[in-house]
Amino acid sequence: MTLYGVGLGPGDAGLVTVRGKAVLESADVVYSPGRLSKTVATEHVPESRIGDLSFPMTRDPEKLRSAWKEAAAAVAPRAREGEVAFVTLGDPNVYSTFGHLRRTMETFHPDVETEIVPGVSAVTAFTTALGVEVDAGAGLALREAAGGASPTGPDRMILFKVTDAPATHEGLVAADYDVTYGRRLYMEQGETLVTDDPTEVAERDYYTLAYAEKRGLEKDRGAEHGDGVPSDD
């Protein structure tokens, strides 16, 4: 049978895809790695079908490997007998915990079939939440900015895990970027906040991202004058 990695989207139960909802409703058991993803999942399946998996709050690679091995050992028998889902916020292949489980399953339980069900990722959802338009032909880089990091270089960046916004902001402004921050976008848990003031998101929160754009960047408006590439949309 099958282990499904199901992307729940950015946190709003209404943004789970039609395919994701169908898999959750048909799965014999749905595993969740955390409280937030469990809250979204239980909007679509009864809590009685939510499986328990525990993971240590640590960066110790040995302890993490052991935890994922134990999780895979618990999931594998159920996946051999029926359909099992492992849910994760966003998309299962973008900064996701599901990647750890998938690799562990491939190593220790290669007979278990795995299927990915994509979810709405913050990589795309942030544009609407922050009111940002990424023009046709524009480049957009994905970076991590934990601990006050200020990655620079690309003209446009989406930064994840902004856990020290003031420090990150200082480095980006010095590199001539305009920055907008978004906290808990589309999440039903906690306060959603969009701001260009880093002090408003100074308190550490894993679910804070930022959009950074070089000042004075030329906007490609060719499509508005009939110069763009035709689209099927």
Secondary structure, 3 states (H helix, E strand, C coil): CEEEEEECECCCHHHCCHHHHHHHHHCCEEECCCHHHHHHHCCCCCHHHEECCCCCCCCCHHHHHHHHHHHHHHHHHHHHHCEEEEEECECCCCCCCHHHHHHHHHHHCCCCEEEEECCCCHHHHHHHHHCCCCCCCCCCEEEECHHHCCCCCCCEEEEECCCCHHHHHHHHHHCCEEEEEEECCCCCCCCCEEECCHHHHCCCCCCEEEEEEECCCCCCCHHHHCCCCCCCC
